Amino acid sequence: LVCIVRPQTQTAAAGGGGNGSSSGNSSSSSVQLQPPEEGWVVKLWQVHEPGQRGLDVHREWAAAGVAPRMVTHMDAGGSWQASVMEHLAPTQGWAPLRYYAQLSVERLRQQHLDPTAAKLPCPTALDWQEIQLAAERALAKGHAALLEGQPTAHGDARLINVLGKQQGDHNWAIRFVDFDWSGIEGTSRYPATISAHVAWPAGVRTRGPLRQEHDKQLLQAELTWLVADLEAQAKAEDVQAGKKVRTA
């Protein structure tokens, strides 16, 4: 469950500790939080499987600069936790790479664009090569972030969970989101239910151990397929344009 908090002073319980644990044993205090203009994201997390450490992994990846900045977090009762994080909004140029992919295809086909899409840059085939490198570098930085001295894994590194923002010509910033499945590599496990409509890497299975290699393979597979598909469509558009010129 996710909601956006717009500018207006809010009171929240700040999680104590700082020991890398999201357990409910830390004390809390009342703090005044003032969201920036774009607002904050408030997310409720539920721990479904023992060893899932999504909130903790998110915090470590944010410290490494590859996830939205965490403002505060707190226990929300039972197996639920709550976190407040920066809002990487479309108005700032942030969007999931899956959305940017659809945007590239729609503009190639000259399809109608919604108002939000019209304000975002349209990645070219060259951009997507740079995006792929930037995403792989960001994933490596996330994997290098340790939790209690142990390597971490995201668990669901599909393009829908990877945000991108253009920063100059062919230069892209990357942030990972949706850390619900995340945890310690080899110790934390996938949930009891996994979509059968996703081409997961070999070794991904319900309640199977998280592996960094799964993250790498899933991200690389989606990006490689996307770049190849966009290049093929661009060539097809060029061929079609050539036919129109010769006909004229």
C-alpha positions in Angstrom: 0.0 0.0 0.0 1.5 3.3 -1.1 0.2 6.9 -0.8 1.6 10.4 -1.5 1.9 13.0 1.3 1.8 16.6 -0.1 3.3 19.6 1.7 1.7 20.1 5.1 3.3 19.5 8.4 2.7 15.9 9.5 3.5 14.1 12.8 5.0 10.6 12.6 6.7 8.2 14.9 10.4 8.0 14.0 11.9 4.5 14.2 14.7 4.3 16.7 17.6 1.9 16.7 19.9 2.3 13.7 21.1 -1.3 14.2 19.9 -2.4 10.8 16.9 -4.2 12.3 13.2 -3.5 11.5 11.9 -5.4 14.6 9.5 -3.8 16.9 11.7 -3.4 19.9 13.0 0.1 19.3 11.6 3.2 21.0 9.8 5.9 19.0 9.4 9.6 19.3 7.1 12.2 17.7 8.7 14.3 15.0 7.4 17.0 12.7 7.9 16.1 9.1 7.5 18.7 6.3 7.3 17.2 2.8 8.9 19.0 -0.1 6.8 20.3 -2.9 6.6 17.0 -4.8 5.5 15.3 -1.6 6.7 12.1 0.1 5.8 8.5 -0.5 4.3 6.6 2.5 4.5 2.9 2.1 3.1 0.1 4.2 5.1 -3.1 4.2 4.0 -6.6 5.3 6.6 -9.3 6.0 5.2 -12.5 4.5 8.1 -14.8 4.9 10.8 -15.2 7.6 14.0 -13.5 6.7 12.4 -10.9 4.4 14.2 -7.6 5.1 12.8 -5.2 2.5 12.8 -2.1 4.6 16.4 -2.7 5.8 17.7 -3.4 2.3 15.9 -0.4 0.9 17.7 1.8 3.5 21.1 0.3 2.6 20.5 0.7 -1.2 19.3 4.3 -0.6 22.6 5.0 1.3 24.4 3.7 -1.8 22.5 6.2 -4.0 20.4 3.6 -5.9 17.0 3.8 -4.1 14.7 6.6 -3.0 16.0 8.3 0.1 14.3 7.0 3.3 13.0 9.8 5.6 11.8 7.7 8.5 10.3 4.3 9.3 8.2 2.8 12.1 6.3 -0.3 13.2 2.7 -0.3 12.2 1.5 -3.3 14.2 1.7 -7.0 13.7 3.7 -7.9 10.6 3.2 -4.4 9.2 5.9 -1.7 8.9 5.6 1.8 7.5 8.2 3.9 5.8 8.4 7.5 4.5 10.6 8.2 1.5 11.3 10.8 -1.1 8.9 10.9 -4.1 10.6 10.5 -7.4 7.8 12.1 -9.4 7.2 12.1 -13.2 7.1 15.9 -12.9 10.8 15.7 -12.0 11.6 13.4 -14.9 11.4 10.1 -13.0 9.5 7.2 -14.5 9.8 3.3 -14.5 12.0 2.0 -17.3 9.0 -0.1 -18.4 7.0 3.2 -19.0 9.9 4.7 -20.9 10.0 1.6 -23.1 6.3 2.0 -23.9 6.9 5.7 -24.6 9.7 4.8 -27.1 7.5 2.4 -28.9 4.5 4.7 -29.0 6.5 7.6 -30.4 8.0 5.3 -33.0 4.5 4.4 -34.0 3.4 8.0 -33.6 0.6 7.0 -31.3 -1.3 9.3 -29.0 0.6 10.3 -25.8 -0.9 11.2 -22.5 0.0 14.7 -21.0 2.5 13.2 -18.6 4.3 11.2 -21.3 4.5 14.3 -23.5 6.7 16.0 -20.8 9.2 13.1 -20.6 12.2 12.5 -22.9 11.8 9.8 -25.4 14.8 7.4 -25.1 16.4 6.6 -28.5 18.1 3.2 -29.2 21.4 4.9 -28.2 19.8 6.1 -25.0 18.7 2.5 -24.2 22.2 1.3 -24.5 23.3 3.9 -22.0 20.3 3.1 -19.8 21.3 -0.5 -19.8 24.8 0.3 -18.6 23.6 2.7 -16.0 21.1 0.2 -14.7 23.7 -2.6 -14.5 26.1 -0.2 -12.6 23.3 0.8 -10.2 22.5 -2.9 -9.5 26.1 -3.6 -8.8 26.2 -0.7 -6.3 23.1 -2.1 -4.6 24.6 -5.6 -4.4 27.7 -4.1 -2.9 25.6 -2.7 0.0 25.9 -5.0 3.0 23.2 -5.7 5.6 24.7 -6.9 8.9 27.9 -7.7 6.9 26.1 -9.9 4.4 25.4 -9.3 0.7 21.8 -8.3 -0.3 19.5 -9.1 -3.2 16.5 -7.2 -4.6 14.4 -10.2 -5.7 12.3 -8.5 -8.4 14.5 -6.4 -10.6 12.0 -6.0 -13.5 11.9 -2.8 -15.4 8.7 -1.8 -13.7 10.7 -1.6 -10.4 13.6 0.5 -11.9 13.1 4.2 -12.2 15.1 6.3 -14.6 15.8 10.0 -15.2 17.7 11.7 -18.0 20.5 13.9 -16.8 22.0 15.4 -19.9 22.6 13.8 -23.3 22.6 10.0 -23.0 23.2 10.3 -19.2 20.7 8.5 -17.0 20.2 8.3 -13.2 18.8 5.0 -11.9 16.8 4.1 -8.7 15.4 0.8 -7.7 12.0 0.6 -5.9 9.6 -2.1 -4.5 11.9 -3.9 -2.0 9.1 -6.1 -0.7 10.9 -9.3 -1.5 14.4 -8.1 -0.7 16.8 -9.6 1.8 20.1 -11.2 2.4 21.4 -13.3 -0.4 21.0 -17.1 0.2 19.2 -16.6 3.5 16.1 -14.6 2.6 13.5 -16.3 0.4 11.0 -15.6 -2.3 7.4 -15.4 -1.2 4.9 -18.4 -1.4 3.3 -16.9 -4.5 5.2 -15.8 -7.6 3.6 -14.7 -10.9 3.6 -17.4 -13.6 3.5 -14.7 -16.3 7.0 -13.5 -15.7 10.1 -15.2 -17.4 12.0 -15.6 -14.1 15.6 -16.7 -14.3 16.4 -20.4 -13.7 16.5 -21.1 -9.9 13.7 -18.6 -9.0 11.0 -20.6 -7.2 8.5 -20.1 -4.5 10.2 -19.9 -1.1 13.5 -20.4 -2.8 16.6 -18.5 -1.7 17.3 -15.0 -3.1 20.3 -14.7 -5.3 22.1 -11.7 -6.7 22.6 -13.6 -9.9 18.8 -13.7 -10.3 18.7 -9.9 -10.2 21.4 -9.6 -12.8 19.8 -12.1 -15.2 16.3 -10.7 -14.9 17.4 -7.1 -15.4 19.8 -8.0 -18.3 17.2 -10.2 -20.0 14.5 -7.5 -20.0 16.9 -4.7 -21.1 18.5 -6.8 -23.8 15.2 -7.8 -25.2 13.9 -4.2 -25.1 17.0 -2.7 -26.9 16.8 -5.3 -29.6 13.1 -4.8 -30.1 13.4 -1.0 -30.3 16.3 -1.3 -32.8 14.2 -3.6 -34.9 11.2 -1.3 -34.8 13.4 1.7 -35.7 14.8 -0.1 -38.7 11.3 -1.1 -39.8 10.2 2.5 -39.5 13.2 3.6 -41.7 12.3 1.0 -44.3 8.7 2.1 -44.3 9.8 5.7 -44.6 12.1 4.8 -47.6 9.2 3.1 -49.4 7.0 6.2 -49.0 9.8 8.4 -50.4 10.2 6.1 -53.4 6.5 5.9 -54.0 6.2 9.7 -53.9 
